[in-house]
Amino acid sequence: MQPLRQPLPASRRGNPLPAAPLLALLLLLALQEAAGAPAGSGGPEDSGWHQDTELPRRLLSQAARVALHFFNFRAGSPSALRMLAEVQESRAWINQKKERKVDLVFTTELYNPEEGNKRLGKCSARVFFRNEKPRPAVNVTCAQLIEKKKRHEKDYQLYKRMKQLQNPVDVVSIPDNHGHIDPSLKPIWDLAFLGSSYVMWEKTTQFLHYYMAQLSRVKQWKTNDDAIDFGYTVLLHEFSTQEIIPCHIHLVWYPGKPLKVKDHCQEPHTPEEASGTEEGSAVAPTELSNF
Amino acid sequence: MTLHYFMDLVGPRACVKLVLEDKKKKKKKKSNGCVFHYFLKSAFEDMMGVNETIACILFLLRHTLTELSYLDCGSLCPYAFSEILGPLTCRRSTGFFSSLGRKMKPLLGTFYILGMLVPGGLGYDRSLAQHRQEVVDEIVSPWRSLETYSYNRYHPMEEIYQWMSQIREKYTEVVTQHFLGMTYESRPMYCLKISQPSNNPKKIIWMDCGIHAREWIAPAFCQWFVKEILQNYKDNSRIRRLLKNLDFYVLPVLNIDGYIYTWTTDRLWRKSRSSHNNGTCFGTDLNRNFNASWCSIGASHNCQELTFCGTGPVSEPETKAVSSFIESKKENIVCFLTMHSYGQLILLPYGYTTNKPSNHEELIQVGQKAANALKAKHGTNYRVGSSADILYATSGSSRDWARDIGIPFSYTFELRDNGTYGFVLPEAQIQATCEEAMEAVLSVLDDVYEKYWHSNSAEKATSTAVVLSLLMSFISLL
């Protein structure tokens, strides 16, 4: 795969990146690498990489989902969460160490769409799976779906609704067993999904991928700086083993600021919870992320 | 001789004490025991003499809403019964003791009881029975009729049993209920057969739902499907045509014990409720328990895991019940559909290998056409492919087994959604999910019908000829 030596229109912060074909993405990433990108995001011209024609189809949607988890977390906006619509283009590479690189173009839609607004937003991503290790390296860019100002407004409204909720929130599970979420509790679900996105990205490997099944045990605390400080247990569904993994998540959020997440997941089939907490904090948006 | 029976409801169980009194000889025989109460219509006669040494308790159980009685013969005695349609007989079979049965008190003797639907019977004391029944009526839930049954809600197993009975009674000209076997926890498994009586030779379509307990939308779809067929078979030409040569067998809940467990204890339970390792571990993944490359890949020998394949192929009573039934009719079964969630997929064989069955191309075509029909309804995308290709490797699945015993059209449907709510799909989405899935299933059935009774091609030829001749005559007028 020979990269073309062509100038690419620069992406300015605040402007939506035009829906770039795969080729342009690859060039962009190659340029980024030249500028000293984080290790591990080697371009196709690295030795040892060859095209993976036997890539299982399920890995494509898995890669798109984990890219989206990462995107959602980094965007830190519970009212602008996105879900996968369709994978449109993809290319994959594999090396001798059985590590995989997947380049994707996919469409997304809003988790909480506005009335009659079912627009699709295009995303490009490169996902790098380090064999069986979790926390795949993700570079993802998405075209804007909501205006920045509007998004901040909605986040702030969500924040206010959260603040108004009774403390502690006395809820058994969200959604209930019949799939209902009381409208007053929806902000909790959205914020929990945001925090869970981090955890799901953190645990995803080539072979394991996660969905958020149900939320239980919600507790909210107050903080000095008025941020939302809240803890909950989420039941994650791992698809290949079909296991349900309970994770205790503690997050701190203020609209517009990066999300802080602490999580502690139970290993399946062990009587006690796995020791060792992991802490993740939001990384400031890089040049490539626009929304 | 007078037979008294006393009945009390204890949670999901009913306990019955039977006293057989011979007033002349001044003798009394007593026995008691408990069963889970389910209802089925039966009038039964016992084939054993009173002096039989093998004990068998027959429990009469009246369901609150309908005049039904339940015979828990199978779990407590070495006699198993096959079909419950009319007169029920206890037949000898080989070793069908459940652990529940073993725990029951030793019994004093055999009885025979005629169902309450048979007046007179053995002359049992009705007045006593009626008094008890009144007490029973007070405890349980009020009458619910088929007219008010909501297909947009999830229903607990009790209501689904009741619904089946009501369906059978209302559409008695086309519906019969068939007993398949008992679950691990001694609950009866019933399927509904929908068949238009005729002299035409029939082929069979099988559909089962709820092999995985937490996938609630699947049993909801089976009920929806039955409702749609029965409400429309008289007026809708498409459905009428299908029923001319096809019989439908629908099993609304395969993993009954698991399904009940998701209502009472753990909403996200998947497996059955069989006990293993001395009661320290529960449940087999029934969709890894069929005899199709059993436990070779994508399944676990460890009971702790959610893809535990069981202690051997077809080790579970639920799997056995379905296998035996399908095996006995396999010559005539042309289509095997098994409904799951979630993922929005139409899956072909196989999961245990990437090799393709001989009719792979045809299966893809029919599947894709079904996915297109589904999408046309509400815009939902379902992907089509073999399980090993687009999902992951699995062995021991019912779909693969069905294909391997010769059933040509064998599909797994993974219904909505794509992970947003997953297993806990909101009731608000039941209708749309079922409507679109209905289109997909009908599309498959149309293709199956076309393949075996290609009347349509003849009709097409005729109508084309008519058009041509009209055109010719029109042209000649110019």
Contacts between the chains, C-beta under 8 A, distances in Angstrom:
chain1	res1	chain2	res2	distance
A	56	B	389	7.4
A	57	B	385	7.1
A	57	B	389	6.1
A	57	B	390	5.0
A	58	B	390	6.0
A	58	B	391	6.3
A	58	B	392	6.5
A	65	B	419	7.6
A	83	B	418	7.5
A	83	B	419	7.9
A	83	B	420	6.2
A	84	B	418	7.1
A	86	B	381	6.9
A	111	B	420	7.4
A	173	B	267	7.7
A	175	B	421	6.6
A	175	B	424	5.4
A	175	B	426	6.8
A	177	B	262	7.8
A	177	B	263	7.8
A	177	B	267	4.7
A	177	B	424	6.7
A	178	B	153	7.7
A	178	B	154	5.7
A	178	B	424	7.7
A	178	B	426	7.2
A	178	B	427	5.2
A	179	B	421	5.6
A	179	B	424	4.8
A	179	B	425	5.2
A	179	B	426	3.2
A	179	B	427	5.9
A	179	B	428	7.4
A	179	B	429	7.4
A	180	B	426	6.1
A	180	B	427	7.1
A	180	B	428	8.0
A	181	B	426	7.8
A	211	B	419	4.0
A	211	B	422	5.3
A	212	B	419	7.8
A	212	B	422	7.6
A	213	B	268	6.1
A	213	B	422	5.3
A	213	B	423	6.3
A	213	B	424	6.8
A	214	B	267	7.0
A	214	B	268	7.0
A	214	B	424	5.7
A	235	B	268	6.4
A	237	B	268	7.6
A	237	B	422	5.8
A	237	B	423	7.4
A	239	B	392	7.8
A	240	B	392	5.4
A	241	B	305	6.9
A	241	B	306	6.4
A	241	B	307	6.9
A	242	B	270	6.1
A	242	B	285	7.8
A	242	B	306	4.2
A	242	B	307	6.0
A	243	B	305	7.6
A	243	B	306	5.5
A	244	B	268	4.9
A	244	B	306	8.0
A	268	B	304	8.0
A	268	B	305	7.9
A	269	B	304	4.6
A	269	B	305	7.2
